[in-house]
Amino acid sequence: MIRDLAALMDAVGWPSAHVVAHSWSAKVAALWATRQPQRFRSLVLIDPFFIDRIPVWLTPTFPLLYRVLPFLKMMGPFDSYQQAEQQARQLKQYRGWSELQQSVFQIPSPPTISGCPNSDTSMDGNEILKRYQMGERRFPKVNLQEADLTNICLNHADFSHSDLRQSRCGKSDFSHATFNAADLSEAIFWGTNLMQADLQHAQLREADLSGANLQQANLEQANLSKASLCGANLSHAQLSHALLFETDFRASTDQQTNLSHAQLTGADLSYANLSEALLCHANLDAAKLCRAKLQQRNPQIPWVTDLTQASLRYADLSYADLTGAILRNADLTGADLTGTILTNADLTGAILPDGTLHCPSQ
């Protein structure tokens, strides 16, 4: 069950979630939380089944219960959905799907885009470039998986809802382009110009955006989990409520990652690496930075994690590492600093979680 739920979360791009579990599943969820706490934003247990250790008297008979109790028969594992459904149909409690359940869980139809002759069409980079040079700008719902779009100019192009997984787009110009709800997982945008691009709700899991220019780009609610943004320019970018779980923002060999003035309100940066990143004036209110790395990683390079005048109101910085970071005049009102490492951090003029002003003598 744990593997199934973890796989489901990975499939939909959720690095963590609020989990509600009942009865036997509550016991399983509790075990899961101890093994993979990073998966949980919160956990609600309802009437858990022996939340502590199972009584000794029950242990010898427990395997027999799997053959008798219906809810245990459905615990699996099953080789396929069809096998699980076949097992469920043999139980007297089986009632099938009600009309209400079918209406709630039915698979929605994909959104239709009017005036789109290329809907669900597979194309390659050469054809895209040819059509672009002829004046075409709209390429929504196009299949460009593994396409080569390297070192070309496609600014102001519209790739909404398109599939660009594992595509190669390095050194290209996509400024002002639209990738709304597009799938760019594992795509390569190394050194690409994406200034003022619209990437709302886009899937960028494990994408390589190292050295990319994302200045003023809109990445609101985008999924950038495990993506690489080393040395990228994200100044004034919109990243509110984006998923940035385990995302790499470290400085490159010759350039600091720039997140100055970026909007990261409510973003999930758990386990992200922001070492030596520039975050001055960034808005991280209510952001989740649990166990994130914001320390000075390499004293030999000229950069340091800079959060000067950043807003971190009610942010979760629990167990984050801010060794040597600069937080001058930062606002930490209501922030969670449980287990946070602040060794040699500069908090001069910062507003602390309790609302008091930090002074160097403190």
HUKA-V510505 format. One record per pair of residues at least 6 apart in sequence whose ideal C-beta (glycine too) atoms are under 8 Angstrom apart, sorted by the first residue. I is the first residue (numbers start at 0). J is the second residue. D is the distance in whole Angstrom. If there is no record, write none. Layout:
BEGIN
i=I j=J d=D
i=I j=J d=D
END
This chain:
BEGIN
i=0 j=24 d=7
i=0 j=27 d=5
i=0 j=74 d=7
i=0 j=75 d=7
i=1 j=27 d=7
i=1 j=30 d=7
i=1 j=31 d=5
i=1 j=34 d=8
i=1 j=35 d=8
i=3 j=75 d=8
i=4 j=31 d=7
i=5 j=35 d=7
i=5 j=38 d=7
i=8 j=14 d=7
i=8 j=15 d=8
i=8 j=16 d=6
i=8 j=38 d=7
i=12 j=202 d=6
i=12 j=204 d=6
i=12 j=222 d=4
i=12 j=224 d=7
i=12 j=242 d=7
i=13 j=242 d=8
i=14 j=37 d=7
i=14 j=38 d=8
i=14 j=224 d=5
i=14 j=242 d=6
i=14 j=244 d=3
i=14 j=245 d=7
i=14 j=267 d=7
i=14 j=269 d=7
i=15 j=37 d=6
i=15 j=38 d=5
i=15 j=39 d=6
i=15 j=40 d=5
i=15 j=244 d=7
i=15 j=267 d=7
i=15 j=269 d=7
i=16 j=38 d=7
i=16 j=39 d=7
i=16 j=40 d=6
i=17 j=39 d=8
i=17 j=40 d=5
i=17 j=41 d=5
i=17 j=42 d=8
i=17 j=43 d=8
i=18 j=28 d=6
i=18 j=31 d=8
i=18 j=32 d=8
i=18 j=38 d=8
i=18 j=39 d=6
i=18 j=41 d=7
i=18 j=42 d=5
i=18 j=43 d=7
i=19 j=43 d=4
i=19 j=45 d=7
i=20 j=27 d=7
i=20 j=28 d=4
i=20 j=29 d=8
i=20 j=42 d=7
i=20 j=43 d=7
i=20 j=44 d=6
i=20 j=45 d=7
i=20 j=47 d=8
i=21 j=45 d=4
i=21 j=46 d=6
i=22 j=45 d=7
i=22 j=46 d=6
i=22 j=47 d=7
i=22 j=48 d=5
i=22 j=70 d=7
i=23 j=48 d=5
i=23 j=70 d=6
i=23 j=71 d=7
i=23 j=74 d=7
i=25 j=44 d=4
i=25 j=45 d=6
i=25 j=46 d=7
i=25 j=47 d=3
i=25 j=48 d=7
i=25 j=50 d=7
i=26 j=47 d=5
i=26 j=48 d=5
i=26 j=49 d=6
i=26 j=50 d=6
i=28 j=42 d=6
i=28 j=44 d=7
i=29 j=42 d=8
i=29 j=44 d=6
i=29 j=47 d=7
i=29 j=50 d=6
i=31 j=38 d=7
i=32 j=38 d=8
i=32 j=39 d=5
i=32 j=42 d=5
i=37 j=244 d=8
i=37 j=269 d=6
i=37 j=270 d=6
i=37 j=289 d=8
i=37 j=290 d=7
i=40 j=287 d=8
i=44 j=50 d=7
i=49 j=57 d=8
i=53 j=61 d=7
i=64 j=71 d=6
i=65 j=71 d=5
i=65 j=72 d=7
i=65 j=74 d=7
i=66 j=72 d=8
i=69 j=90 d=5
i=69 j=91 d=8
i=69 j=92 d=6
i=72 j=86 d=6
i=72 j=90 d=7
i=73 j=83 d=7
i=73 j=86 d=6
i=73 j=87 d=6
i=73 j=90 d=7
i=75 j=83 d=7
i=77 j=83 d=4
i=77 j=86 d=7
i=87 j=93 d=5
i=96 j=104 d=8
i=109 j=140 d=8
i=109 j=160 d=7
i=110 j=160 d=7
i=112 j=118 d=7
i=112 j=139 d=5
i=112 j=140 d=6
i=112 j=159 d=7
i=112 j=160 d=7
i=114 j=137 d=8
i=115 j=137 d=7
i=115 j=139 d=5
i=115 j=140 d=6
i=117 j=137 d=8
i=117 j=138 d=6
i=117 j=139 d=7
i=117 j=140 d=7
i=117 j=141 d=5
i=118 j=139 d=7
i=118 j=140 d=5
i=119 j=140 d=6
i=119 j=141 d=8
i=119 j=142 d=7
i=120 j=140 d=8
i=120 j=141 d=6
i=120 j=142 d=7
i=121 j=141 d=8
i=121 j=142 d=4
i=121 j=143 d=8
i=122 j=138 d=7
i=122 j=141 d=5
i=122 j=142 d=7
i=122 j=143 d=6
i=122 j=146 d=7
i=123 j=143 d=8
i=123 j=146 d=6
i=123 j=147 d=7
i=124 j=143 d=8
i=124 j=146 d=5
i=124 j=147 d=5
i=124 j=148 d=5
i=124 j=149 d=8
i=124 j=151 d=7
i=127 j=138 d=6
i=127 j=141 d=8
i=127 j=143 d=7
i=127 j=146 d=7
i=127 j=148 d=7
i=127 j=153 d=7
i=128 j=148 d=8
i=128 j=151 d=5
i=128 j=153 d=8
i=130 j=138 d=8
i=131 j=153 d=6
i=131 j=156 d=6
i=136 j=155 d=6
i=136 j=156 d=5
i=136 j=157 d=6
i=137 j=156 d=8
i=137 j=157 d=5
i=138 j=156 d=6
i=138 j=157 d=6
i=138 j=158 d=5
i=138 j=161 d=6
i=139 j=157 d=6
i=139 j=158 d=7
i=139 j=159 d=4
i=139 j=160 d=5
i=139 j=161 d=6
i=140 j=159 d=7
i=140 j=160 d=5
i=140 j=161 d=6
i=141 j=158 d=7
i=141 j=161 d=5
i=141 j=162 d=7
i=142 j=161 d=7
i=142 j=162 d=5
i=143 j=158 d=8
i=143 j=161 d=6
i=143 j=162 d=6
i=143 j=163 d=5
i=143 j=166 d=6
i=144 j=162 d=5
i=144 j=163 d=7
i=144 j=164 d=5
i=144 j=165 d=6
i=144 j=166 d=7
i=145 j=164 d=7
i=145 j=165 d=5
i=145 j=166 d=6
i=145 j=167 d=8
i=146 j=163 d=7
i=146 j=166 d=5
i=146 j=167 d=7
i=147 j=166 d=8
i=147 j=167 d=5
i=148 j=163 d=8
i=148 j=166 d=6
i=148 j=167 d=7
i=148 j=168 d=5
i=148 j=171 d=6
i=149 j=167 d=5
i=149 j=168 d=7
i=149 j=169 d=5
i=149 j=170 d=6
i=149 j=171 d=6
i=150 j=169 d=7
i=150 j=170 d=5
i=150 j=171 d=6
i=151 j=171 d=5
i=151 j=172 d=8
i=152 j=171 d=7
i=152 j=172 d=4
i=153 j=171 d=7
i=153 j=172 d=7
i=153 j=173 d=6
i=153 j=176 d=6
i=154 j=172 d=5
i=154 j=173 d=6
i=154 j=174 d=4
i=154 j=175 d=5
i=154 j=176 d=6
i=154 j=192 d=8
i=155 j=174 d=8
i=155 j=175 d=5
i=155 j=176 d=6
i=156 j=173 d=7
i=156 j=176 d=5
i=156 j=177 d=7
i=157 j=176 d=7
i=157 j=177 d=4
i=158 j=176 d=7
i=158 j=177 d=7
i=158 j=178 d=5
i=158 j=181 d=5
i=159 j=177 d=6
i=159 j=178 d=7
i=159 j=179 d=4
i=159 j=180 d=6
i=159 j=181 d=6
i=160 j=179 d=7
i=160 j=180 d=5
i=160 j=181 d=6
i=161 j=178 d=7
i=161 j=181 d=5
i=161 j=182 d=8
i=162 j=181 d=7
i=162 j=182 d=5
i=163 j=178 d=8
i=163 j=181 d=6
i=163 j=182 d=7
i=163 j=183 d=5
i=163 j=186 d=5
i=164 j=182 d=5
i=164 j=183 d=7
i=164 j=184 d=5
i=164 j=185 d=6
i=164 j=186 d=7
i=165 j=184 d=7
i=165 j=185 d=5
i=165 j=186 d=6
i=166 j=183 d=7
i=166 j=186 d=5
i=166 j=187 d=7
i=167 j=186 d=8
i=167 j=187 d=5
i=168 j=186 d=6
i=168 j=187 d=6
i=168 j=188 d=5
i=168 j=191 d=6
i=169 j=187 d=5
i=169 j=188 d=7
i=169 j=189 d=4
i=169 j=190 d=6
i=169 j=191 d=6
i=170 j=189 d=7
i=170 j=190 d=5
i=170 j=191 d=6
i=171 j=188 d=8
i=171 j=191 d=5
i=171 j=192 d=7
i=172 j=191 d=8
i=172 j=192 d=5
i=173 j=188 d=8
i=173 j=191 d=6
i=173 j=192 d=6
i=173 j=193 d=5
i=173 j=196 d=6
i=174 j=192 d=5
i=174 j=193 d=7
i=174 j=194 d=4
i=174 j=195 d=6
i=174 j=196 d=7
i=174 j=212 d=8
i=175 j=194 d=7
i=175 j=195 d=5
i=175 j=196 d=7
i=176 j=193 d=7
i=176 j=196 d=5
i=176 j=197 d=7
i=177 j=196 d=7
i=177 j=197 d=4
i=178 j=196 d=7
i=178 j=197 d=7
i=178 j=198 d=5
i=178 j=201 d=5
i=179 j=197 d=6
i=179 j=198 d=7
i=179 j=199 d=5
i=179 j=200 d=6
i=179 j=201 d=7
i=180 j=199 d=7
i=180 j=200 d=4
i=180 j=201 d=7
i=181 j=198 d=8
i=181 j=201 d=5
i=181 j=202 d=7
i=182 j=201 d=8
i=182 j=202 d=4
i=183 j=198 d=8
i=183 j=201 d=6
i=183 j=202 d=6
i=183 j=203 d=5
i=183 j=206 d=5
i=184 j=202 d=5
i=184 j=203 d=7
i=184 j=204 d=4
i=184 j=205 d=6
i=184 j=206 d=7
i=185 j=204 d=7
i=185 j=205 d=5
i=185 j=206 d=6
i=186 j=203 d=7
i=186 j=206 d=5
i=186 j=207 d=7
i=187 j=206 d=7
i=187 j=207 d=5
i=188 j=206 d=6
i=188 j=207 d=7
i=188 j=208 d=5
i=188 j=211 d=5
i=189 j=207 d=6
i=189 j=208 d=7
i=189 j=209 d=5
i=189 j=210 d=6
i=189 j=211 d=7
i=190 j=209 d=7
i=190 j=210 d=4
i=190 j=211 d=6
i=191 j=208 d=7
i=191 j=211 d=5
i=191 j=212 d=7
i=192 j=211 d=8
i=192 j=212 d=5
i=193 j=208 d=8
i=193 j=211 d=6
i=193 j=212 d=6
i=193 j=213 d=5
i=193 j=216 d=5
i=194 j=212 d=5
i=194 j=213 d=7
i=194 j=214 d=5
i=194 j=215 d=6
i=194 j=216 d=7
i=195 j=214 d=7
i=195 j=215 d=5
i=195 j=216 d=6
i=195 j=217 d=8
i=196 j=213 d=7
i=196 j=216 d=5
i=196 j=217 d=7
i=197 j=216 d=8
i=197 j=217 d=5
i=198 j=216 d=6
i=198 j=217 d=6
i=198 j=218 d=5
i=198 j=221 d=5
i=199 j=217 d=6
i=199 j=218 d=7
i=199 j=219 d=5
i=199 j=220 d=6
i=199 j=221 d=7
i=200 j=219 d=8
i=200 j=220 d=5
i=200 j=221 d=6
i=201 j=218 d=7
i=201 j=221 d=5
i=201 j=222 d=7
i=202 j=221 d=8
i=202 j=222 d=5
i=203 j=218 d=8
i=203 j=221 d=6
i=203 j=222 d=6
i=203 j=223 d=5
i=203 j=226 d=5
i=204 j=222 d=6
i=204 j=223 d=7
i=204 j=224 d=5
i=204 j=225 d=6
i=204 j=226 d=7
i=205 j=224 d=8
i=205 j=225 d=5
i=205 j=226 d=6
i=206 j=223 d=7
i=206 j=226 d=5
i=206 j=227 d=7
i=207 j=226 d=7
i=207 j=227 d=5
i=208 j=223 d=8
i=208 j=226 d=6
i=208 j=227 d=6
i=208 j=228 d=5
i=208 j=231 d=5
i=209 j=227 d=5
i=209 j=228 d=7
i=209 j=229 d=5
i=209 j=230 d=6
i=209 j=231 d=7
i=209 j=251 d=6
i=210 j=229 d=7
i=210 j=230 d=5
i=210 j=231 d=6
i=210 j=251 d=6
i=210 j=254 d=7
i=211 j=228 d=7
i=211 j=231 d=5
i=211 j=232 d=7
i=212 j=231 d=7
i=212 j=232 d=5
i=213 j=228 d=8
i=213 j=231 d=6
i=213 j=232 d=6
i=213 j=233 d=5
i=213 j=236 d=5
i=214 j=232 d=5
i=214 j=233 d=7
i=214 j=234 d=5
i=214 j=235 d=6
i=214 j=236 d=7
i=215 j=234 d=8
i=215 j=235 d=5
i=215 j=236 d=6
i=215 j=237 d=8
i=216 j=233 d=7
i=216 j=236 d=5
i=216 j=237 d=7
i=217 j=236 d=8
i=217 j=237 d=5
i=218 j=236 d=6
i=218 j=237 d=6
i=218 j=238 d=5
i=218 j=241 d=5
i=219 j=237 d=5
i=219 j=238 d=7
i=219 j=239 d=5
i=219 j=240 d=6
i=219 j=241 d=7
i=220 j=239 d=7
i=220 j=240 d=5
i=220 j=241 d=6
i=221 j=238 d=7
i=221 j=241 d=5
i=221 j=242 d=7
i=222 j=241 d=7
i=222 j=242 d=4
i=223 j=241 d=6
i=223 j=242 d=6
i=223 j=243 d=5
i=223 j=246 d=5
i=224 j=242 d=5
i=224 j=243 d=7
i=224 j=244 d=4
i=224 j=245 d=6
i=224 j=246 d=7
i=225 j=244 d=7
i=225 j=245 d=5
i=225 j=246 d=7
i=225 j=247 d=8
i=226 j=243 d=8
i=226 j=246 d=5
i=226 j=247 d=7
i=227 j=246 d=8
i=227 j=247 d=5
i=228 j=246 d=6
i=228 j=247 d=6
i=228 j=248 d=5
i=228 j=256 d=6
i=229 j=247 d=6
i=229 j=248 d=7
i=229 j=249 d=5
i=229 j=250 d=7
i=229 j=251 d=5
i=229 j=256 d=6
i=230 j=250 d=6
i=230 j=251 d=3
i=230 j=253 d=7
i=230 j=254 d=4
i=230 j=255 d=7
i=230 j=256 d=6
i=231 j=248 d=8
i=231 j=256 d=6
i=231 j=257 d=7
i=232 j=257 d=5
i=233 j=256 d=7
i=233 j=257 d=6
i=233 j=258 d=5
i=233 j=261 d=5
i=234 j=257 d=5
i=234 j=258 d=7
i=234 j=259 d=5
i=234 j=260 d=6
i=234 j=261 d=7
i=235 j=259 d=8
i=235 j=260 d=5
i=235 j=261 d=7
i=236 j=258 d=7
i=236 j=261 d=5
i=236 j=262 d=7
i=237 j=261 d=8
i=237 j=262 d=5
i=238 j=261 d=6
i=238 j=262 d=6
i=238 j=263 d=5
i=238 j=266 d=5
i=239 j=262 d=5
i=239 j=263 d=7
i=239 j=264 d=5
i=239 j=265 d=6
i=239 j=266 d=7
i=240 j=264 d=7
i=240 j=265 d=4
i=240 j=266 d=6
i=241 j=263 d=7
i=241 j=266 d=5
i=241 j=267 d=7
i=242 j=266 d=8
i=242 j=267 d=5
i=243 j=266 d=6
i=243 j=267 d=6
i=243 j=268 d=5
i=243 j=271 d=5
i=244 j=267 d=6
i=244 j=268 d=8
i=244 j=269 d=5
i=244 j=270 d=6
i=244 j=271 d=7
i=245 j=269 d=8
i=245 j=270 d=5
i=245 j=271 d=6
i=245 j=272 d=8
i=246 j=268 d=7
i=246 j=271 d=5
i=246 j=272 d=7
i=247 j=271 d=8
i=247 j=272 d=5
i=248 j=256 d=5
i=248 j=258 d=7
i=248 j=271 d=6
i=248 j=272 d=6
i=248 j=273 d=5
i=248 j=274 d=8
i=248 j=276 d=5
i=249 j=256 d=7
i=249 j=272 d=5
i=249 j=273 d=8
i=249 j=274 d=5
i=249 j=275 d=6
i=249 j=276 d=7
i=249 j=296 d=7
i=250 j=256 d=6
i=250 j=274 d=7
i=250 j=275 d=4
i=250 j=276 d=7
i=250 j=300 d=7
i=250 j=302 d=5
i=255 j=275 d=6
i=255 j=276 d=7
i=255 j=277 d=5
i=255 j=302 d=5
i=256 j=273 d=8
i=256 j=275 d=7
i=256 j=276 d=4
i=256 j=277 d=7
i=257 j=276 d=8
i=257 j=277 d=5
i=258 j=273 d=8
i=258 j=276 d=6
i=258 j=277 d=6
i=258 j=278 d=5
i=258 j=281 d=5
i=259 j=277 d=5
i=259 j=278 d=7
i=259 j=279 d=5
i=259 j=280 d=6
i=259 j=281 d=6
i=260 j=279 d=8
i=260 j=280 d=5
i=260 j=281 d=6
i=261 j=278 d=7
i=261 j=281 d=5
i=261 j=282 d=7
i=262 j=281 d=8
i=262 j=282 d=5
i=263 j=281 d=6
i=263 j=282 d=6
i=263 j=283 d=5
i=263 j=286 d=5
i=264 j=282 d=6
i=264 j=283 d=7
i=264 j=284 d=5
i=264 j=285 d=6
i=264 j=286 d=7
i=265 j=284 d=8
i=265 j=285 d=5
i=265 j=286 d=6
i=266 j=283 d=7
i=266 j=286 d=5
i=266 j=287 d=7
i=267 j=286 d=8
i=267 j=287 d=5
i=268 j=283 d=8
i=268 j=286 d=6
i=268 j=287 d=6
i=268 j=288 d=5
i=268 j=291 d=5
i=269 j=287 d=5
i=269 j=288 d=7
i=269 j=289 d=5
i=269 j=290 d=6
i=269 j=291 d=7
i=270 j=289 d=7
i=270 j=290 d=5
i=270 j=291 d=6
i=271 j=288 d=7
i=271 j=291 d=5
i=271 j=292 d=7
i=272 j=291 d=7
i=272 j=292 d=5
i=273 j=291 d=6
i=273 j=292 d=6
i=273 j=293 d=5
i=273 j=304 d=6
i=274 j=292 d=5
i=274 j=293 d=7
i=274 j=294 d=6
i=274 j=295 d=7
i=274 j=296 d=4
i=274 j=304 d=6
i=275 j=295 d=6
i=275 j=296 d=6
i=275 j=297 d=7
i=275 j=300 d=7
i=275 j=302 d=4
i=275 j=303 d=6
i=275 j=304 d=6
i=276 j=293 d=7
i=276 j=304 d=6
i=276 j=305 d=8
i=277 j=302 d=7
i=277 j=305 d=5
i=278 j=304 d=7
i=278 j=305 d=6
i=278 j=306 d=5
i=278 j=309 d=5
i=279 j=305 d=5
i=279 j=306 d=7
i=279 j=307 d=4
i=279 j=308 d=6
i=279 j=309 d=6
i=280 j=307 d=7
i=280 j=308 d=5
i=280 j=309 d=6
i=281 j=306 d=7
i=281 j=309 d=5
i=281 j=310 d=7
i=282 j=309 d=8
i=282 j=310 d=5
i=283 j=309 d=6
i=283 j=310 d=6
i=283 j=311 d=5
i=283 j=314 d=5
i=284 j=310 d=5
i=284 j=311 d=7
i=284 j=312 d=5
i=284 j=313 d=6
i=284 j=314 d=7
i=285 j=312 d=7
i=285 j=313 d=5
i=285 j=314 d=6
i=286 j=311 d=7
i=286 j=314 d=5
i=286 j=315 d=7
i=287 j=314 d=7
i=287 j=315 d=5
i=288 j=314 d=6
i=288 j=315 d=6
i=288 j=316 d=5
i=288 j=319 d=5
i=289 j=315 d=5
i=289 j=316 d=8
i=289 j=317 d=5
i=289 j=318 d=6
i=289 j=319 d=7
i=290 j=317 d=7
i=290 j=318 d=5
i=290 j=319 d=6
i=291 j=316 d=8
i=291 j=319 d=5
i=291 j=320 d=8
i=292 j=319 d=7
i=292 j=320 d=5
i=293 j=304 d=5
i=293 j=306 d=7
i=293 j=319 d=6
i=293 j=320 d=6
i=293 j=321 d=5
i=293 j=324 d=5
i=294 j=304 d=6
i=294 j=320 d=5
i=294 j=321 d=6
i=294 j=322 d=4
i=294 j=323 d=6
i=294 j=324 d=6
i=294 j=340 d=7
i=295 j=303 d=5
i=295 j=304 d=6
i=295 j=322 d=6
i=295 j=323 d=4
i=295 j=324 d=7
i=303 j=323 d=6
i=303 j=324 d=7
i=303 j=325 d=6
i=304 j=321 d=7
i=304 j=323 d=7
i=304 j=324 d=4
i=304 j=325 d=7
i=305 j=324 d=8
i=305 j=325 d=5
i=306 j=324 d=6
i=306 j=325 d=6
i=306 j=326 d=5
i=306 j=329 d=5
i=307 j=325 d=6
i=307 j=326 d=7
i=307 j=327 d=5
i=307 j=328 d=6
i=307 j=329 d=7
i=308 j=327 d=7
i=308 j=328 d=5
i=308 j=329 d=6
i=309 j=326 d=7
i=309 j=329 d=5
i=309 j=330 d=7
i=310 j=329 d=7
i=310 j=330 d=5
i=311 j=329 d=6
i=311 j=330 d=6
i=311 j=331 d=5
i=311 j=334 d=5
i=312 j=330 d=6
i=312 j=331 d=7
i=312 j=332 d=5
i=312 j=333 d=6
i=312 j=334 d=7
i=313 j=332 d=7
i=313 j=333 d=4
i=313 j=334 d=6
i=314 j=331 d=8
i=314 j=334 d=5
i=314 j=335 d=7
i=315 j=334 d=8
i=315 j=335 d=5
i=316 j=331 d=8
i=316 j=334 d=6
i=316 j=335 d=6
i=316 j=336 d=6
i=316 j=339 d=5
i=317 j=335 d=5
i=317 j=336 d=7
i=317 j=337 d=4
i=317 j=338 d=6
i=317 j=339 d=7
i=318 j=337 d=7
i=318 j=338 d=4
i=318 j=339 d=7
i=318 j=340 d=8
i=319 j=339 d=5
i=319 j=340 d=7
i=320 j=339 d=8
i=320 j=340 d=5
i=321 j=339 d=6
i=321 j=340 d=6
i=321 j=341 d=5
i=321 j=344 d=5
i=322 j=340 d=6
i=322 j=341 d=8
i=322 j=342 d=5
i=322 j=343 d=6
i=322 j=344 d=7
i=323 j=342 d=7
i=323 j=343 d=5
i=323 j=344 d=6
i=324 j=341 d=8
i=324 j=344 d=5
i=324 j=345 d=7
i=325 j=344 d=7
i=325 j=345 d=5
i=326 j=344 d=6
i=326 j=345 d=6
i=326 j=346 d=5
i=326 j=349 d=5
i=327 j=345 d=6
i=327 j=346 d=7
i=327 j=347 d=5
i=327 j=348 d=6
i=327 j=349 d=7
i=328 j=347 d=8
i=328 j=348 d=4
i=328 j=349 d=6
i=329 j=346 d=7
i=329 j=349 d=5
i=329 j=350 d=7
i=330 j=349 d=7
i=330 j=350 d=5
i=331 j=349 d=6
i=331 j=350 d=6
i=331 j=351 d=6
i=331 j=352 d=5
i=332 j=350 d=5
i=332 j=351 d=8
i=332 j=352 d=7
i=332 j=354 d=6
i=333 j=352 d=6
i=334 j=352 d=5
i=335 j=352 d=8
i=336 j=352 d=6
i=346 j=357 d=4
i=347 j=357 d=7
i=347 j=358 d=8
i=347 j=359 d=6
i=348 j=356 d=7
i=348 j=357 d=7
i=349 j=356 d=8
i=349 j=357 d=5
i=350 j=356 d=6
i=350 j=357 d=8
i=351 j=357 d=5
END
